[in-house]
Amino acid sequence: MNNTLLEHVDEWYGTPYRLGGSTKKGIDCSAFVQAVYTSAYATTVPRTAREQYKFSRIISATELQEGDLVFFNTRGGVSHVGIYLQNNKFIHASSSQGVTVSDLFDPYYLKRYIGAGRITKPIAGK
C-alpha cells in the first residue's frame, strides 16, 4: 500500500459530504479527488468528475492500480468519482456517508460503474 496516498486520504476519512464543498467541514467527490491529488501527488486535476474523466487516460478495470480514479453514473453521465485503493476498494465522498471506503462490487456501484482512469500529466500552468 502506498503510504503517501493512505496518509492523504486518511485525514479526510469521515468528512461529511457537501455538494460543492471543498473543506473538512464538507466536501464533494470531485473536490475530494482534487484535494488528495494536490496533497499526495502535487498534481492538479480538474474540478468536476466529468472533467476528471476527460482528463484521465481511460484504463481497463484489470489494470487498476492504487491512486487510479473510478467513475460512476449516479445522476446521468459521469457524476461520481473515487480513488482506487486495492482489493476492489475505493475511497470517495459519498452523499450518504461522507468520505468512506466502498467496494467496486457493491451492487449499487457495480451497476453504475462507467470506467477507470489514470492521471498521467499535471495541468500546465496551474
N, CA, C and O atoms as CSV, one atom per row, in Angstrom:
chain,resi,resn,atom,element,x,y,z
A,1,MET,N,N,0.847,-1.192,0.000
A,1,MET,CA,C,0.000,0.000,0.000
A,1,MET,C,C,0.885,1.245,0.000
A,1,MET,O,O,1.862,1.328,0.744
A,2,ASN,N,N,0.539,2.178,-0.817
A,2,ASN,CA,C,1.267,3.438,-0.923
A,2,ASN,C,C,0.966,4.295,0.314
A,2,ASN,O,O,-0.127,4.844,0.450
A,3,ASN,N,N,1.950,4.398,1.208
A,3,ASN,CA,C,1.707,5.126,2.458
A,3,ASN,C,C,1.401,6.593,2.226
A,3,ASN,O,O,0.630,7.187,2.979
A,4,THR,N,N,1.991,7.190,1.193
A,4,THR,CA,C,1.710,8.596,0.901
A,4,THR,C,C,0.230,8.775,0.612
A,4,THR,O,O,-0.411,9.663,1.174
A,5,LEU,N,N,-0.315,7.941,-0.260
A,5,LEU,CA,C,-1.735,8.042,-0.592
A,5,LEU,C,C,-2.574,7.799,0.659
A,5,LEU,O,O,-3.514,8.543,0.938
A,6,LEU,N,N,-2.229,6.757,1.406
A,6,LEU,CA,C,-3.001,6.406,2.599
A,6,LEU,C,C,-3.045,7.559,3.603
A,6,LEU,O,O,-4.100,7.864,4.158
A,7,GLU,N,N,-1.901,8.192,3.829
A,7,GLU,CA,C,-1.853,9.333,4.759
A,7,GLU,C,C,-2.766,10.459,4.291
A,7,GLU,O,O,-3.450,11.089,5.098
A,8,HIS,N,N,-2.773,10.705,2.999
A,8,HIS,CA,C,-3.536,11.837,2.474
A,8,HIS,C,C,-5.034,11.567,2.402
A,8,HIS,O,O,-5.831,12.497,2.523
A,9,VAL,N,N,-5.434,10.310,2.207
A,9,VAL,CA,C,-6.876,10.029,2.216
A,9,VAL,C,C,-7.370,9.875,3.644
A,9,VAL,O,O,-8.511,10.220,3.951
A,10,ASP,N,N,-6.510,9.356,4.524
A,10,ASP,CA,C,-6.904,9.095,5.909
A,10,ASP,C,C,-7.352,10.362,6.637
A,10,ASP,O,O,-8.285,10.335,7.439
A,11,GLU,N,N,-6.668,11.474,6.343
A,11,GLU,CA,C,-7.010,12.721,7.033
A,11,GLU,C,C,-8.408,13.227,6.668
A,11,GLU,O,O,-8.970,14.061,7.378
A,12,TRP,N,N,-8.967,12.729,5.571
A,12,TRP,CA,C,-10.304,13.145,5.132
A,12,TRP,C,C,-11.390,12.183,5.582
A,12,TRP,O,O,-12.575,12.514,5.528
A,13,TYR,N,N,-10.994,10.979,6.031
A,13,TYR,CA,C,-11.976,9.940,6.345
A,13,TYR,C,C,-13.029,10.453,7.323
A,13,TYR,O,O,-12.696,11.016,8.366
A,14,GLY,N,N,-14.296,10.256,6.982
A,14,GLY,CA,C,-15.380,10.693,7.857
A,14,GLY,C,C,-15.836,12.127,7.636
A,14,GLY,O,O,-16.820,12.560,8.237
A,15,THR,N,N,-15.134,12.876,6.778
A,15,THR,CA,C,-15.570,14.245,6.466
A,15,THR,C,C,-16.970,14.179,5.856
A,15,THR,O,O,-17.210,13.364,4.964
A,16,PRO,N,N,-17.897,15.017,6.316
A,16,PRO,CA,C,-19.253,14.969,5.753
A,16,PRO,C,C,-19.283,15.379,4.278
A,16,PRO,O,O,-18.425,16.121,3.801
A,17,TYR,N,N,-20.290,14.877,3.579
A,17,TYR,CA,C,-20.488,15.236,2.181
A,17,TYR,C,C,-21.187,16.582,2.102
A,17,TYR,O,O,-22.130,16.851,2.846
A,18,ARG,N,N,-20.717,17.420,1.197
A,18,ARG,CA,C,-21.421,18.665,0.884
A,18,ARG,C,C,-21.215,18.967,-0.596
A,18,ARG,O,O,-20.086,19.159,-1.047
A,19,LEU,N,N,-22.313,19.007,-1.349
A,19,LEU,CA,C,-22.221,19.312,-2.777
A,19,LEU,C,C,-21.562,20.672,-2.952
A,19,LEU,O,O,-22.002,21.663,-2.370
A,20,GLY,N,N,-20.504,20.715,-3.756
A,20,GLY,CA,C,-19.776,21.962,-3.977
A,20,GLY,C,C,-18.777,22.272,-2.879
A,20,GLY,O,O,-18.033,23.248,-2.980
A,21,GLY,N,N,-18.745,21.455,-1.828
A,21,GLY,CA,C,-17.830,21.690,-0.714
A,21,GLY,C,C,-16.412,21.248,-1.032
A,21,GLY,O,O,-16.198,20.355,-1.851
A,22,SER,N,N,-15.450,21.879,-0.379
A,22,SER,CA,C,-14.048,21.515,-0.630
A,22,SER,C,C,-13.194,21.634,0.637
A,22,SER,O,O,-11.976,21.790,0.555
A,23,THR,N,N,-13.836,21.562,1.808
A,23,THR,CA,C,-13.090,21.682,3.065
A,23,THR,C,C,-13.438,20.515,3.992
A,23,THR,O,O,-14.289,19.684,3.673
A,24,LYS,N,N,-12.764,20.469,5.144
A,24,LYS,CA,C,-13.022,19.406,6.121
A,24,LYS,C,C,-14.418,19.539,6.742
A,24,LYS,O,O,-14.890,18.615,7.403
A,25,LYS,N,N,-15.074,20.675,6.534
A,25,LYS,CA,C,-16.449,20.842,7.036
A,25,LYS,C,C,-17.447,20.150,6.115
A,25,LYS,O,O,-18.571,19.856,6.521
A,26,GLY,N,N,-17.039,19.892,4.881
A,26,GLY,CA,C,-17.901,19.234,3.909
A,26,GLY,C,C,-17.254,19.263,2.535
A,26,GLY,O,O,-16.742,20.294,2.100
A,27,ILE,N,N,-17.281,18.119,1.854
A,27,ILE,CA,C,-16.594,18.024,0.560
A,27,ILE,C,C,-17.403,17.131,-0.372
A,27,ILE,O,O,-18.080,16.204,0.074
A,28,ASP,N,N,-17.327,17.416,-1.671
A,28,ASP,CA,C,-17.976,16.516,-2.621
A,28,ASP,C,C,-16.928,15.603,-3.252
A,28,ASP,O,O,-15.732,15.759,-3.005
A,29,CYS,N,N,-17.381,14.652,-4.065
A,29,CYS,CA,C,-16.488,13.600,-4.556
A,29,CYS,C,C,-15.327,14.137,-5.384
A,29,CYS,O,O,-14.186,13.712,-5.201
A,30,SER,N,N,-15.608,15.067,-6.292
A,30,SER,CA,C,-14.540,15.540,-7.170
A,30,SER,C,C,-13.572,16.468,-6.441
A,30,SER,O,O,-12.379,16.474,-6.743
A,31,ALA,N,N,-14.070,17.247,-5.490
A,31,ALA,CA,C,-13.170,18.097,-4.690
A,31,ALA,C,C,-12.280,17.227,-3.808
A,31,ALA,O,O,-11.124,17.573,-3.568
A,32,PHE,N,N,-12.803,16.104,-3.322
A,32,PHE,CA,C,-12.009,15.167,-2.538
A,32,PHE,C,C,-10.848,14.631,-3.392
A,32,PHE,O,O,-9.700,14.611,-2.949
A,33,VAL,N,N,-11.159,14.200,-4.611
A,33,VAL,CA,C,-10.119,13.704,-5.523
A,33,VAL,C,C,-9.092,14.811,-5.780
A,33,VAL,O,O,-7.885,14.573,-5.736
A,34,GLN,N,N,-9.581,16.006,-6.044
A,34,GLN,CA,C,-8.711,17.143,-6.327
A,34,GLN,C,C,-7.780,17.420,-5.141
A,34,GLN,O,O,-6.581,17.623,-5.332
A,35,ALA,N,N,-8.320,17.430,-3.933
A,35,ALA,CA,C,-7.521,17.716,-2.728
A,35,ALA,C,C,-6.474,16.641,-2.487
A,35,ALA,O,O,-5.332,16.953,-2.151
A,36,VAL,N,N,-6.852,15.375,-2.657
A,36,VAL,CA,C,-5.904,14.279,-2.436
A,36,VAL,C,C,-4.795,14.302,-3.484
A,36,VAL,O,O,-3.627,14.110,-3.148
A,37,TYR,N,N,-5.144,14.534,-4.740
A,37,TYR,CA,C,-4.117,14.584,-5.790
A,37,TYR,C,C,-3.147,15.742,-5.572
A,37,TYR,O,O,-1.949,15.614,-5.824
A,38,THR,N,N,-3.673,16.866,-5.105
A,38,THR,CA,C,-2.804,18.010,-4.830
A,38,THR,C,C,-1.842,17.693,-3.692
A,38,THR,O,O,-0.644,17.955,-3.804
A,39,SER,N,N,-2.353,17.132,-2.597
A,39,SER,CA,C,-1.505,16.892,-1.427
A,39,SER,C,C,-0.622,15.653,-1.572
A,39,SER,O,O,0.540,15.690,-1.168
A,40,ALA,N,N,-1.133,14.563,-2.133
A,40,ALA,CA,C,-0.364,13.319,-2.207
A,40,ALA,C,C,0.595,13.289,-3.399
A,40,ALA,O,O,1.702,12.761,-3.296
A,41,TYR,N,N,0.164,13.860,-4.534
A,41,TYR,CA,C,0.948,13.737,-5.765
A,41,TYR,C,C,1.424,15.077,-6.328
A,41,TYR,O,O,2.080,15.110,-7.369
A,42,ALA,N,N,1.103,16.175,-5.655
A,42,ALA,CA,C,1.448,17.516,-6.158
A,42,ALA,C,C,0.987,17.668,-7.609
A,42,ALA,O,O,1.696,18.234,-8.441
A,43,THR,N,N,-0.198,17.159,-7.896
A,43,THR,CA,C,-0.756,17.190,-9.243
A,43,THR,C,C,-2.119,17.883,-9.209
A,43,THR,O,O,-2.960,17.587,-8.360
A,44,THR,N,N,-2.317,18.789,-10.129
A,44,THR,CA,C,-3.591,19.494,-10.232
A,44,THR,C,C,-4.495,18.750,-11.202
A,44,THR,O,O,-4.109,18.470,-12.337
A,45,VAL,N,N,-5.689,18.436,-10.750
A,45,VAL,CA,C,-6.678,17.799,-11.629
A,45,VAL,C,C,-7.894,18.715,-11.727
A,45,VAL,O,O,-8.102,19.557,-10.854
A,46,PRO,N,N,-8.693,18.562,-12.770
A,46,PRO,CA,C,-9.876,19.414,-12.921
A,46,PRO,C,C,-10.853,19.258,-11.753
A,46,PRO,O,O,-10.716,18.343,-10.941
A,47,ARG,N,N,-11.831,20.151,-11.676
A,47,ARG,CA,C,-12.717,20.227,-10.519
A,47,ARG,C,C,-13.870,19.225,-10.521
A,47,ARG,O,O,-14.239,18.725,-9.459
A,48,THR,N,N,-14.447,18.919,-11.677
A,48,THR,CA,C,-15.637,18.065,-11.669
A,48,THR,C,C,-15.303,16.631,-12.086
A,48,THR,O,O,-14.291,16.383,-12.741
A,49,ALA,N,N,-16.167,15.696,-11.698
A,49,ALA,CA,C,-15.979,14.291,-12.065
A,49,ALA,C,C,-15.923,14.134,-13.582
A,49,ALA,O,O,-15.093,13.388,-14.102
A,50,ARG,N,N,-16.798,14.831,-14.283
A,50,ARG,CA,C,-16.827,14.739,-15.750
A,50,ARG,C,C,-15.517,15.231,-16.352
A,50,ARG,O,O,-14.982,14.602,-17.264
A,51,GLU,N,N,-14.992,16.354,-15.850
A,51,GLU,CA,C,-13.708,16.877,-16.346
A,51,GLU,C,C,-12.557,15.943,-15.978
A,51,GLU,O,O,-11.628,15.758,-16.765
A,52,GLN,N,N,-12.618,15.354,-14.781
A,52,GLN,CA,C,-11.568,14.424,-14.355
A,52,GLN,C,C,-11.567,13.179,-15.252
A,52,GLN,O,O,-10.509,12.632,-15.562
A,53,TYR,N,N,-12.747,12.744,-15.658
A,53,TYR,CA,C,-12.858,11.600,-16.561
A,53,TYR,C,C,-12.190,11.921,-17.901
A,53,TYR,O,O,-11.418,11.118,-18.426
A,54,LYS,N,N,-12.493,13.096,-18.446
A,54,LYS,CA,C,-11.912,13.503,-19.730
A,54,LYS,C,C,-10.397,13.685,-19.624
A,54,LYS,O,O,-9.672,13.444,-20.590
A,55,PHE,N,N,-9.925,14.106,-18.465
A,55,PHE,CA,C,-8.509,14.378,-18.225
A,55,PHE,C,C,-7.705,13.086,-18.041
A,55,PHE,O,O,-6.495,13.068,-18.264
A,56,SER,N,N,-8.375,12.020,-17.639
A,56,SER,CA,C,-7.709,10.745,-17.357
A,56,SER,C,C,-7.444,9.964,-18.635
A,56,SER,O,O,-8.129,10.122,-19.646
A,57,ARG,N,N,-6.428,9.117,-18.554
A,57,ARG,CA,C,-6.232,8.111,-19.599
A,57,ARG,C,C,-7.086,6.927,-19.177
A,57,ARG,O,O,-6.849,6.334,-18.125
A,58,ILE,N,N,-8.076,6.578,-19.987
A,58,ILE,CA,C,-9.014,5.514,-19.627
A,58,ILE,C,C,-8.274,4.178,-19.659
A,58,ILE,O,O,-7.550,3.870,-20.606
A,59,ILE,N,N,-8.474,3.396,-18.603
A,59,ILE,CA,C,-7.811,2.100,-18.484
A,59,ILE,C,C,-8.859,1.020,-18.203
A,59,ILE,O,O,-9.992,1.317,-17.822
A,60,SER,N,N,-8.465,-0.209,-18.396
A,60,SER,CA,C,-9.340,-1.342,-18.094
A,60,SER,C,C,-9.377,-1.572,-16.589
A,60,SER,O,O,-8.416,-1.264,-15.884
A,61,ALA,N,N,-10.481,-2.111,-16.103
A,61,ALA,CA,C,-10.596,-2.427,-14.675
A,61,ALA,C,C,-9.510,-3.413,-14.242
A,61,ALA,O,O,-9.123,-3.444,-13.074
A,62,THR,N,N,-9.024,-4.217,-15.186
A,62,THR,CA,C,-7.968,-5.184,-14.847
A,62,THR,C,C,-6.621,-4.494,-14.636
A,62,THR,O,O,-5.709,-5.086,-14.059
A,63,GLU,N,N,-6.489,-3.262,-15.093
A,63,GLU,CA,C,-5.234,-2.504,-14.936
A,63,GLU,C,C,-5.220,-1.635,-13.685
A,63,GLU,O,O,-4.209,-0.998,-13.389
A,64,LEU,N,N,-6.332,-1.599,-12.942
A,64,LEU,CA,C,-6.442,-0.683,-11.807
A,64,LEU,C,C,-5.277,-0.812,-10.835
A,64,LEU,O,O,-4.915,-1.905,-10.399
A,65,GLN,N,N,-4.704,0.346,-10.511
A,65,GLN,CA,C,-3.648,0.442,-9.516
A,65,GLN,C,C,-4.061,1.481,-8.498
A,65,GLN,O,O,-4.889,2.353,-8.764
A,66,GLU,N,N,-3.469,1.365,-7.338
A,66,GLU,CA,C,-3.726,2.329,-6.279
A,66,GLU,C,C,-3.534,3.762,-6.793
A,66,GLU,O,O,-2.533,4.071,-7.440
A,67,GLY,N,N,-4.500,4.620,-6.498
A,67,GLY,CA,C,-4.414,6.014,-6.927
A,67,GLY,C,C,-5.155,6.301,-8.219
A,67,GLY,O,O,-5.401,7.462,-8.545
A,68,ASP,N,N,-5.519,5.249,-8.970
A,68,ASP,CA,C,-6.319,5.458,-10.181
A,68,ASP,C,C,-7.713,5.937,-9.785
A,68,ASP,O,O,-8.149,5.753,-8.648
A,69,LEU,N,N,-8.393,6.545,-10.728
A,69,LEU,CA,C,-9.743,7.048,-10.463
A,69,LEU,C,C,-10.779,6.074,-11.004
A,69,LEU,O,O,-10.577,5.442,-12.041
A,70,VAL,N,N,-11.893,5.964,-10.285
A,70,VAL,CA,C,-13.017,5.138,-10.737
A,70,VAL,C,C,-14.235,6.050,-10.864
A,70,VAL,O,O,-14.498,6.884,-9.997
A,71,PHE,N,N,-14.969,5.876,-11.958
A,71,PHE,CA,C,-16.055,6.784,-12.303
A,71,PHE,C,C,-17.389,6.055,-12.368
A,71,PHE,O,O,-17.471,4.891,-12.758
A,72,PHE,N,N,-18.440,6.785,-11.970
A,72,PHE,CA,C,-19.775,6.203,-11.885
A,72,PHE,C,C,-20.816,7.169,-12.431
A,72,PHE,O,O,-20.627,8.385,-12.442
A,73,ASN,N,N,-21.924,6.584,-12.886
A,73,ASN,CA,C,-23.080,7.352,-13.323
A,73,ASN,C,C,-24.134,7.245,-12.218
A,73,ASN,O,O,-24.861,6.256,-12.131
A,74,THR,N,N,-24.204,8.275,-11.380
A,74,THR,CA,C,-25.189,8.276,-10.294
A,74,THR,C,C,-26.330,9.256,-10.570
A,74,THR,O,O,-27.406,9.139,-9.983
A,75,ARG,N,N,-26.093,10.228,-11.470
A,75,ARG,CA,C,-27.124,11.237,-11.756
A,75,ARG,C,C,-27.180,11.558,-13.244
A,75,ARG,O,O,-27.675,12.617,-13.630
A,76,GLY,N,N,-26.684,10.666,-14.073
A,76,GLY,CA,C,-26.653,10.930,-15.508
A,76,GLY,C,C,-25.251,11.288,-15.953
A,76,GLY,O,O,-24.697,12.293,-15.507
A,77,GLY,N,N,-24.675,10.490,-16.819
A,77,GLY,CA,C,-23.302,10.712,-17.279
A,77,GLY,C,C,-22.309,10.473,-16.154
A,77,GLY,O,O,-22.630,9.840,-15.148
A,78,VAL,N,N,-21.107,10.983,-16.337
A,78,VAL,CA,C,-20.077,10.838,-15.305
A,78,VAL,C,C,-20.431,11.800,-14.179
A,78,VAL,O,O,-20.281,13.013,-14.326
A,79,SER,N,N,-20.903,11.264,-13.051
A,79,SER,CA,C,-21.380,12.141,-11.979
A,79,SER,C,C,-20.804,11.802,-10.611
A,79,SER,O,O,-21.117,12.467,-9.623
A,80,HIS,N,N,-19.953,10.757,-10.545
A,80,HIS,CA,C,-19.330,10.406,-9.267
A,80,HIS,C,C,-17.947,9.842,-9.535
A,80,HIS,O,O,-17.729,9.146,-10.526
A,81,VAL,N,N,-17.008,10.151,-8.634
A,81,VAL,CA,C,-15.623,9.693,-8.795
A,81,VAL,C,C,-15.054,9.294,-7.437
A,81,VAL,O,O,-15.401,9.870,-6.406
A,82,GLY,N,N,-14.177,8.302,-7.461
A,82,GLY,CA,C,-13.471,7.884,-6.259
A,82,GLY,C,C,-12.033,7.528,-6.610
A,82,GLY,O,O,-11.659,7.485,-7.782
A,83,ILE,N,N,-11.233,7.276,-5.581
A,83,ILE,CA,C,-9.821,6.911,-5.771
A,83,ILE,C,C,-9.662,5.438,-5.395
A,83,ILE,O,O,-10.001,5.018,-4.289
A,84,TYR,N,N,-9.139,4.671,-6.347
A,84,TYR,CA,C,-8.944,3.245,-6.115
A,84,TYR,C,C,-7.841,3.021,-5.085
A,84,TYR,O,O,-6.798,3.675,-5.127
A,85,LEU,N,N,-8.081,2.090,-4.160
A,85,LEU,CA,C,-7.083,1.746,-3.143
A,85,LEU,C,C,-6.418,0.428,-3.542
A,85,LEU,O,O,-5.343,0.438,-4.142
A,86,GLN,N,N,-7.030,-0.680,-3.223
A,86,GLN,CA,C,-6.611,-2.005,-3.685
A,86,GLN,C,C,-7.690,-2.993,-3.289
A,86,GLN,O,O,-8.609,-2.652,-2.544
A,87,ASN,N,N,-7.581,-4.224,-3.788
A,87,ASN,CA,C,-8.569,-5.267,-3.473
A,87,ASN,C,C,-10.015,-4.827,-3.741
A,87,ASN,O,O,-10.917,-5.097,-2.949
A,88,ASN,N,N,-10.211,-4.146,-4.873
A,88,ASN,CA,C,-11.542,-3.691,-5.309
A,88,ASN,C,C,-12.171,-2.643,-4.398
A,88,ASN,O,O,-13.378,-2.410,-4.474
A,89,LYS,N,N,-11.386,-2.014,-3.547
A,89,LYS,CA,C,-11.892,-0.968,-2.655
A,89,LYS,C,C,-11.508,0.404,-3.214
A,89,LYS,O,O,-10.455,0.574,-3.829
A,90,PHE,N,N,-12.398,1.378,-2.981
A,90,PHE,CA,C,-12.093,2.753,-3.371
A,90,PHE,C,C,-12.597,3.682,-2.285
A,90,PHE,O,O,-13.543,3.370,-1.562
A,91,ILE,N,N,-11.945,4.832,-2.187
A,91,ILE,CA,C,-12.352,5.841,-1.211
A,91,ILE,C,C,-12.957,7.008,-1.970
A,91,ILE,O,O,-12.473,7.393,-3.034
A,92,HIS,N,N,-14.015,7.560,-1.411
A,92,HIS,CA,C,-14.754,8.611,-2.111
A,92,HIS,C,C,-15.602,9.376,-1.111
A,92,HIS,O,O,-15.792,8.946,0.026
A,93,ALA,N,N,-16.111,10.523,-1.559
A,93,ALA,CA,C,-17.047,11.303,-0.747
A,93,ALA,C,C,-18.452,10.882,-1.166
A,93,ALA,O,O,-18.963,11.299,-2.205
A,94,SER,N,N,-19.055,10.052,-0.334
A,94,SER,CA,C,-20.395,9.526,-0.597
A,94,SER,C,C,-21.438,10.519,-0.086
A,94,SER,O,O,-21.291,11.061,1.009
A,95,SER,N,N,-22.485,10.758,-0.870
A,95,SER,CA,C,-23.508,11.725,-0.444
A,95,SER,C,C,-24.217,11.259,0.820
A,95,SER,O,O,-24.734,12.089,1.568
A,96,SER,N,N,-24.256,9.953,1.079
A,96,SER,CA,C,-24.939,9.462,2.284
A,96,SER,C,C,-24.002,9.251,3.477
A,96,SER,O,O,-24.441,9.342,4.624
A,97,GLN,N,N,-22.715,8.970,3.222
A,97,GLN,CA,C,-21.805,8.621,4.313
A,97,GLN,C,C,-20.611,9.553,4.482
A,97,GLN,O,O,-19.826,9.383,5.415
A,98,GLY,N,N,-20.463,10.530,3.601
A,98,GLY,CA,C,-19.258,11.357,3.652
A,98,GLY,C,C,-18.083,10.567,3.095
A,98,GLY,O,O,-18.282,9.614,2.341
A,99,VAL,N,N,-16.865,10.947,3.455
A,99,VAL,CA,C,-15.679,10.271,2.925
A,99,VAL,C,C,-15.586,8.893,3.570
A,99,VAL,O,O,-15.443,8.759,4.785
A,100,THR,N,N,-15.672,7.866,2.710
A,100,THR,CA,C,-15.723,6.487,3.183
A,100,THR,C,C,-15.089,5.558,2.151
A,100,THR,O,O,-14.805,5.971,1.027
A,101,VAL,N,N,-14.873,4.315,2.537
A,101,VAL,CA,C,-14.351,3.294,1.628
A,101,VAL,C,C,-15.507,2.391,1.216
A,101,VAL,O,O,-16.288,1.942,2.055
A,102,SER,N,N,-15.609,2.130,-0.092
A,102,SER,CA,C,-16.642,1.241,-0.613
A,102,SER,C,C,-15.998,0.179,-1.491
A,102,SER,O,O,-14.814,0.262,-1.817
A,103,ASP,N,N,-16.784,-0.816,-1.869
A,103,ASP,CA,C,-16.318,-1.915,-2.704
A,103,ASP,C,C,-16.878,-1.741,-4.115
A,103,ASP,O,O,-18.067,-1.470,-4.288
A,104,LEU,N,N,-16.015,-1.899,-5.123
A,104,LEU,CA,C,-16.467,-1.781,-6.513
A,104,LEU,C,C,-17.547,-2.805,-6.847
A,104,LEU,O,O,-18.362,-2.582,-7.742
A,105,PHE,N,N,-17.553,-3.933,-6.123
A,105,PHE,CA,C,-18.527,-4.984,-6.405
A,105,PHE,C,C,-19.810,-4.844,-5.596
A,105,PHE,O,O,-20.705,-5.683,-5.693
A,106,ASP,N,N,-19.899,-3.784,-4.798
A,106,ASP,CA,C,-21.173,-3.474,-4.142
A,106,ASP,C,C,-22.193,-3.295,-5.276
A,106,ASP,O,O,-21.918,-2.568,-6.230
A,107,PRO,N,N,-23.358,-3.939,-5.190
A,107,PRO,CA,C,-24.327,-3.864,-6.300
A,107,PRO,C,C,-24.654,-2.441,-6.754
A,107,PRO,O,O,-24.838,-2.203,-7.948
A,108,TYR,N,N,-24.729,-1.498,-5.819
A,108,TYR,CA,C,-25.023,-0.103,-6.177
A,108,TYR,C,C,-23.954,0.440,-7.124
A,108,TYR,O,O,-24.276,1.016,-8.163
A,109,TYR,N,N,-22.676,0.257,-6.763
A,109,TYR,CA,C,-21.585,0.818,-7.576
A,109,TYR,C,C,-21.335,-0.009,-8.830
A,109,TYR,O,O,-21.022,0.549,-9.882
A,110,LEU,N,N,-21.468,-1.318,-8.737
A,110,LEU,CA,C,-21.249,-2.182,-9.887
A,110,LEU,C,C,-22.194,-1.812,-11.030
A,110,LEU,O,O,-21.791,-1.765,-12.192
A,111,LYS,N,N,-23.448,-1.553,-10.686
A,111,LYS,CA,C,-24.468,-1.210,-11.675
A,111,LYS,C,C,-24.182,0.152,-12.316
A,111,LYS,O,O,-24.553,0.382,-13.467
A,112,ARG,N,N,-23.535,1.043,-11.588
A,112,ARG,CA,C,-23.318,2.417,-12.051
A,112,ARG,C,C,-21.899,2.691,-12.534
A,112,ARG,O,O,-21.587,3.808,-12.946
A,113,TYR,N,N,-21.047,1.684,-12.486
A,113,TYR,CA,C,-19.637,1.850,-12.883
A,113,TYR,C,C,-19.527,2.214,-14.359
A,113,TYR,O,O,-20.123,1.561,-15.216
A,114,ILE,N,N,-18.759,3.264,-14.646
A,114,ILE,CA,C,-18.538,3.692,-16.029
A,114,ILE,C,C,-17.171,3.235,-16.510
A,114,ILE,O,O,-17.032,2.715,-17.617
A,115,GLY,N,N,-16.156,3.435,-15.664
A,115,GLY,CA,C,-14.807,3.077,-16.077
A,115,GLY,C,C,-13.779,3.614,-15.112
A,115,GLY,O,O,-14.101,4.228,-14.095
A,116,ALA,N,N,-12.518,3.363,-15.465
A,116,ALA,CA,C,-11.398,3.786,-14.639
A,116,ALA,C,C,-10.468,4.665,-15.456
A,116,ALA,O,O,-10.382,4.546,-16.678
A,117,GLY,N,N,-9.780,5.545,-14.758
A,117,GLY,CA,C,-8.846,6.437,-15.436
A,117,GLY,C,C,-7.583,6.612,-14.636
A,117,GLY,O,O,-7.580,6.479,-13.412
A,118,ARG,N,N,-6.506,6.912,-15.339
A,118,ARG,CA,C,-5.223,7.157,-14.709
A,118,ARG,C,C,-4.783,8.576,-15.054
A,118,ARG,O,O,-4.800,8.976,-16.218
A,119,ILE,N,N,-4.394,9.321,-14.047
A,119,ILE,CA,C,-3.898,10.690,-14.247
A,119,ILE,C,C,-2.413,10.567,-14.579
A,119,ILE,O,O,-1.630,10.056,-13.778
A,120,THR,N,N,-2.036,11.033,-15.754
A,120,THR,CA,C,-0.646,10.853,-16.181
A,120,THR,C,C,0.117,12.162,-16.317
A,120,THR,O,O,1.344,12.162,-16.417
A,121,LYS,N,N,-0.603,13.272,-16.319
A,121,LYS,CA,C,0.119,14.534,-16.519
A,121,LYS,C,C,-0.547,15.653,-15.725
A,121,LYS,O,O,-1.774,15.722,-15.652
A,122,PRO,N,N,0.256,16.520,-15.135
A,122,PRO,CA,C,-0.337,17.685,-14.464
A,122,PRO,C,C,-0.833,18.700,-15.495
A,122,PRO,O,O,-0.370,18.721,-16.635
A,123,ILE,N,N,-1.773,19.531,-15.079
A,123,ILE,CA,C,-2.257,20.599,-15.965
A,123,ILE,C,C,-1.171,21.673,-16.049
A,123,ILE,O,O,-0.710,22.179,-15.025
A,124,ALA,N,N,-0.778,22.007,-17.237
A,124,ALA,CA,C,0.267,23.013,-17.424
A,124,ALA,C,C,-0.198,24.374,-16.920
A,124,ALA,O,O,-1.349,24.763,-17.121
A,125,GLY,N,N,0.694,25.077,-16.276
A,125,GLY,CA,C,0.415,26.443,-15.870
A,125,GLY,C,C,-0.432,26.578,-14.625
A,125,GLY,O,O,-0.855,27.687,-14.300
A,126,LYS,N,N,-0.696,25.494,-13.913
A,126,LYS,CA,C,-1.522,25.604,-12.694
A,126,LYS,C,C,-0.680,25.280,-11.482
A,126,LYS,O,O,-1.179,25.312,-10.357
